[in-house]
Amino acid sequence: MTDSANPHVLVEVCVESVAGAYAALVGGAERIELCSSLTEGGLTPSAGLCEAVCAAVKVPVVAMVRPRAGDFLYDGTEVDVMARDIQALRAAGAAGIVTGALTSSGDVDRRRMQEFVDLAEDLPVTFHRAFDVCRDADEAVETLCALGVSRLLSSGQRPAAPEGKQVLRAAVERAGDRLTVIAGAGVNEDNVVRLVEFSGVREVHMSAAGLRKSRMAFRREEVSMGDPDKDEYLLYTTEETAVARVVSALRNR
């Protein structure tokens, strides 16, 4: 239980599987961000995965709409795919959409984002960490507020949120009650309380990433499915204990 001096802080966990969603829920997550390819920073999940996760957990599931890794400057064909994905994920039960687009000059792409907000209809839209590579943080916050974006996920334009706490604090103050700022990247039990207290965010985002060994008995380890340096028998997982430690730190602050 928190009081007015220590208001509740929501923990959102990004996952890429039903098992990951279960782990996040057991650890105490109150919202799931569903992606594929978290090692690429998160890409659009399939509609089937979204349906399965929404059926499996009783917390809101927001779905990533990002068609590829790399920059956030999208051409017309990519925007068409993103628009179709928003519609498909809405139909699959997503409780929100997570997306973002920039212009070549590093500004929020107003035209693209307005299209995405309109397609999301009644679902809240989170502008993801494209914000962290935009040209002007203050201007971007104002643009997102004007577009009706509900949430902003950011590391404060630094590799990890604790390093970007000044930008996060400025974003919280500028947005006021127009937009919810979520601090994400590098959040753990050791830094989350200081980050929340300094920045004023009331939501944090984490991956709780871990690895597990494949259960395959037969292996042909010299064959790669893509990156020759990647171990195909080492699989991404979500660690419920990492989530639980962050939740505990926030509750006991």
N, C-alpha and C positions, 0 to 999 in steps of 0.2 A: 504494500500500500504506500502510495506517495502522497505528499501534501502539496500545498501551494508553493512551498519553498523548493520541493523536489518533484516537479510535475512528471507524469508518466512519459516514458520515451519508448516509442514503438521500434521493434527490431524486425527488419525485413531481411530475408535471406534469399540469395539467388541460387537456383538449382537447375539441373538439366535432366532430371529423371523423377519417376514416381518414388523411388527409394530415397532420393535426395530430399524430396518434399516431406516424406515421412520423418526423416532424420531432423530436418529443420523444425517441424512441428513438435516433435518430442523434446527438442532442445529449448522450445519456448518461443519460436518465431510467431509473430502475429500477422505477417503477410509474406507471401511467396512471390519472388520474381522468377518467372519461368523463361529459360533460354535454352538454346542448343549451343554447343561449342564454347563453353566458358573459358577454355584456354585461349580462345580468340577474342576474349572480351565480351562474349555473349552475342549470339545470332538468333534469328527467328526460329522458334520451336515449331514442330508440326502441329496441325490442328488435332491430330489423334493424340499426341502427347498432352496437349492442353486439356482435351476432354478427360483423359485418364487422371491427370493430376487434380483437376477441379472436382472430379468424382471422389477422389481419394482423401482429400483434406477439407476441413471445415473452416479454413481461413481464406481471405481473399487471395486470388491468384492473378497477378498482373503479368502480361506477356510481352516479351521483347519483340519489336519489329525492326530488324536490322538485317538487310539482305546479304551482307558480305562483311568481311573484316576490312580494315583500312580506314580511309578518311570518310567524312560524312557529307561529301559533295556527290549528289546522286543525279544521274541522267533520267530522262523521261521513262525509259524502260524499267529502271530500278524503282522509280516512284510508282509506276503501275503495279509492280509486284508488291510493294509495300501497302498500297491501297487494298489490293486483293487480300493480303495477309491480315490487315486490320479487320476486314469483314469476316474472314474465316475464323479468326480468333474470337471475335465477338460471338459468333454463332457457336463456337466450341465452349463458351462459358467463361471466358476471361472477365475478370472484374475491373480491368484497366489495361491500358496500352502504354508501353514504354518505348519511346522512339526519339529521333532527333535528326535534324538536317541543317547544314550550314551552306552559306554561299562561298564562292571561291575567295572572297575577301575576308572570310572568317566571322561573318555575322550570322545570327539565326536566320534561316531561310523562311521568311514570313509566309511566302506563297505556299511552299510545301507544307509547312507546319499548320497553316490554316486548313489545308485540305485534310490533313491527318486528324486534326481536332474535330472537324465536321464529320468525318467518317466514323470516328469513335462514338459520336452521338452522346448518349448519356454516360458513357464510361469516362472516368478521369484519365487524363494523359499525363505521363511523366516524361519530362525532357531529360534524357540520359546524359552521360558524361561527354557528349559532344560539347557541352558547355565548357569543359575543362581545356579545350583547345580552341575556344572562340577568341576573337580579337579583344573584346571589351566586356568584362563581366557585368558591370553596372548596366550597360546598355542592353545586354542580353536578358538580364532579369526583367527590365522594363518591357522588353518586347514579349517575353513569355507571359507576363501578367496580362498584357493587352490582348494576347491571343486566347486567353482563357485556359492556359495550361495549368494543371492542378498542382503538380509536384516538380521539383528539380532535384535530380541526383547528381552530386558533385563531390570531388575531392578537393575543392578549392583551388583548382588549376595547378595542383601539384601532384606528384606521383602517389601520395597517400594523404588522406584527409587530415591527420594530425599536423602535417606540414602546411596544409592549406587552410588552417583554422581562421586566419585573418580574413580571407576572401569569403569563407563560409559565414562568418559573423556579419560581414558587410551585406551579404546576400540576404540573410535572415532579417536584418534591420531594414533593408530596402524593400523587401517583399511584404513585410508585415503580415496581415492576414489574407493577402491576395494569392499567396503561393506558399506551399510547404517545401522547405529545403530539407533534403535527406543527405546526411554525410555518409559517404561510402568510399571504400578503398583503404586497405590497411587498418581497418577497425578491429580491435581485439580487446580482451578483458583488461589489459594493462593500460590502455590509453582512452577507452571509451568515456569514462567519467570526466576526465579533464577536457576531452573534446566537447562533450555536451555542455559542460559548465561554461567553457570559454565562448563557444560559438552560438549557443542558444538554440541549437537544433533540437527538435523533439522527435526526430526519426533518424535511425541509423540503418545502414545497409552493409551486409557482409556476405562473403562466399563460404566461410567455414570449410575451405577446401582441404581435401586430403587425397591420398592415393591408396589403392589397394591392389594387391597382386591378382592377376587373372587366375581363375580356377581351371584353366585348360591344362589337361594332362599331356596331350600331344602338342608340340610346338615346332614351328618352322621359323626360327628367330631371324634368319637371314633375309626374309621377305618382308618388305615394308609396304604399307598401304598408302604412303605419301611421303612424309618427312623421314628420310633414312636415319636420322638421329633419334627418332622417337621410339620408345619401347612400347610396342603394340600390346604387351602383356602387363602393362601397368595402367590401371584404370582410375579415372577421376571419381571422387566420392565426396559426399557432404558429411562433415563430422558433427554429430549432434552435441558432443561434449563441448566443442568450441562455441556453438551457439549458446549452450546453457551457461557457460562461464561469462559471456557478455551479458546475458539476461540477468544473471545473479549480481554482477557488478553494478548494473543499473538499479536493480531493486534495493541494494544495500547501501547505496551512496548517501 
